[in-house]
């Protein structure tokens, strides 16, 4: 009986961990330097795609924050790729400070543009904090904690995001769990990128709106 319970809870953990590909809309809250804020923005779009190796990519759309200590801010879109599931954290996690990513950042204070450029997302020179992202999926929801350092800024920004899967914006329907694909199933198979999958394709595919693992 104990073994059955152990297997059951392991299965439930695997199901909870599985990322749902598609678009999410939700609210983002930003704190600056651990002291200022939170500053919020609603209806922010996050797009999640799943790679063949089960890592995920997250594209974070542009959003604006009004009335911050630095004025009115706009943070441009950028994508963090190849985020692997970390069993110890129970979440998808990636330190992307060495990935060479940049984001456009604009700050306008009392009508004067003080910053308007692309800035590297790296490591804080003052605290040593790394730019890193953590995602937890639960049914049709995703919770994201994204710590990022823009350029040579001495302080970090921590964004917390809660999004809900939006089928009106997504090209993928939610699947409960990954499963082995039946080669005889009705419907054409497509890759996560939306391309028609070859007969010998291996990895995640979309068939009739559901995700399967072709082996």
C-alpha positions in Angstrom: 0.0 0.0 0.0 2.8 2.4 0.9 4.4 1.8 -2.6 1.1 2.6 -4.3 0.8 5.9 -2.4 4.4 6.7 -3.3 3.8 6.0 -7.0 0.6 8.0 -6.9 2.2 11.1 -5.4 5.1 10.8 -7.8 2.7 10.7 -10.7 0.8 13.8 -9.3 4.1 15.7 -9.0 5.0 14.9 -12.6 1.6 16.0 -13.8 1.8 19.3 -11.9 5.3 19.9 -13.2 4.4 19.6 -16.8 4.4 22.9 -18.6 1.5 23.9 -20.8 2.5 25.5 -24.1 0.5 28.5 -25.1 -0.2 32.1 -24.2 -0.9 33.4 -20.7 -2.3 36.8 -19.6 -1.9 38.1 -16.1 -0.6 40.8 -13.8 3.0 41.6 -13.1 4.3 43.2 -10.0 7.8 44.7 -9.8 9.9 45.6 -6.8 13.2 47.6 -7.3 16.1 47.0 -5.0 13.9 45.1 -2.6 12.6 48.5 -1.3 10.7 50.4 -3.9 7.3 49.3 -5.2 5.6 47.1 -5.9 4.6 48.7 -9.3 2.1 46.8 -11.3 0.8 46.3 -14.8 -2.2 44.2 -15.8 -3.0 42.1 -18.9 0.7 41.3 -19.6 1.2 38.5 -22.1 3.7 35.6 -21.6 4.1 33.0 -24.3 5.4 29.5 -23.4 6.8 27.0 -25.9 8.1 23.5 -25.2 11.2 22.1 -26.8 11.8 18.5 -27.8 14.1 18.0 -24.8 11.2 19.1 -22.5 12.9 22.4 -21.6 10.7 25.5 -22.2 11.1 29.0 -23.6 9.3 32.0 -22.2 8.7 35.2 -24.2 7.7 38.1 -22.0 5.9 40.9 -23.8 6.5 44.6 -23.4 4.8 46.2 -20.4 4.7 49.7 -18.8 4.9 50.8 -15.2 3.7 54.3 -14.1 4.8 56.5 -11.2 7.9 54.6 -10.2 10.8 56.1 -8.4 12.5 56.4 -11.8 9.4 57.8 -13.5 7.3 56.0 -16.1 9.0 52.9 -17.3 8.7 50.6 -20.3 10.4 47.2 -20.3 10.7 45.7 -23.8 10.0 42.1 -24.8 12.7 39.4 -24.4 12.8 35.6 -24.4 14.5 33.2 -22.0 15.2 29.9 -23.6 16.0 26.3 -22.6 14.6 26.5 -19.1 14.8 23.1 -17.5 12.7 21.6 -14.8 14.5 21.6 -11.4 13.1 18.9 -9.2 14.8 20.3 -6.1 12.9 23.6 -6.5 9.8 22.0 -7.9 9.8 24.5 -10.7 11.3 25.3 -14.1 14.4 27.4 -13.4 17.2 29.1 -15.3 20.0 31.5 -14.4 20.2 33.5 -17.7 22.8 36.1 -16.6 25.3 34.6 -19.0 23.0 34.0 -21.9 23.8 37.4 -23.6 20.2 38.6 -23.4 19.2 42.2 -23.7 16.0 44.1 -23.1 14.9 47.6 -24.2 14.3 49.9 -21.3 12.8 53.4 -21.4 12.4 55.8 -18.4 10.6 59.1 -18.6 10.6 61.4 -15.6 8.7 64.7 -15.6 8.5 64.6 -19.3 12.2 64.0 -19.8 13.5 60.7 -21.2 16.4 59.7 -19.0 17.0 56.1 -20.3 16.1 54.7 -23.7 18.3 51.9 -24.9 19.0 48.1 -25.0 20.6 46.9 -21.8 22.2 43.6 -21.0 20.5 41.3 -18.5 23.4 40.1 -16.3 24.7 40.3 -12.8 24.5 43.1 -10.2 28.0 44.6 -9.7 26.9 45.7 -6.2 25.2 42.5 -4.8 26.3 39.8 -7.2 22.6 38.9 -7.8 22.1 37.0 -11.1 19.3 37.4 -13.6 17.2 34.3 -13.2 13.7 33.0 -13.8 11.5 30.5 -12.0 8.1 29.1 -13.2 5.5 26.9 -11.5 2.6 25.5 -13.6 -0.7 24.5 -11.9 -3.5 23.4 -14.3 -4.2 26.5 -16.4 -2.1 28.9 -14.4 1.5 29.9 -14.2 3.4 31.7 -11.5 6.7 33.3 -12.4 9.4 35.0 -10.4 11.9 36.8 -12.6 14.9 38.6 -11.1 16.7 40.8 -13.6 19.5 43.3 -13.6 19.6 45.9 -16.4 23.0 46.9 -17.6 25.2 48.4 -14.9 22.4 49.2 -12.5 23.5 48.3 -8.9 20.1 47.1 -7.8 18.0 44.2 -9.0 14.4 44.2 -10.1 12.2 41.3 -9.1 9.0 40.7 -11.1 6.3 38.3 -9.9 3.7 37.3 -12.5 0.5 35.3 -12.2 -1.0 34.3 -15.5 -3.9 32.3 -16.7 -3.8 30.2 -19.9 -5.8 32.1 -22.6 -7.2 29.7 -25.3 -8.3 32.7 -27.4 -4.7 33.7 -27.9 -3.1 30.3 -28.0 -2.5 27.9 -30.9 -2.1 25.0 -28.5 -4.8 23.4 -26.4 -4.1 22.1 -22.9 -3.1 18.5 -22.5 -3.3 16.8 -19.1 0.0 14.9 -19.4 2.5 14.1 -22.2 1.8 10.7 -23.7 3.2 8.4 -26.4 1.8 9.3 -29.8 -0.2 6.7 -31.6 1.1 6.7 -35.2 -2.4 5.7 -36.4 -4.3 8.5 -34.6 -6.5 10.6 -36.8 -5.3 14.1 -37.6 -2.0 15.5 -38.8 0.9 15.9 -36.4 2.6 19.3 -36.0 5.8 20.3 -34.1 5.7 22.8 -31.3 6.9 25.4 -33.8 3.7 24.9 -35.8 5.4 23.0 -38.7 4.0 19.7 -40.0 5.9 16.8 -38.4 7.7 14.2 -40.5 6.7 10.6 -40.0 10.0 9.9 -38.2 9.8 13.0 -36.0 10.7 12.4 -32.3 9.6 14.6 -29.4 6.6 16.7 -28.6 3.9 17.0 -31.3 0.5 18.5 -31.6 -2.3 16.2 -32.8 -5.9 17.4 -32.9 -5.1 20.2 -30.4 -3.4 17.9 -27.9 0.3 17.4 -27.0 1.9 13.9 -27.4 5.4 12.6 -27.1 6.4 10.8 -30.3 9.1 8.2 -29.7 
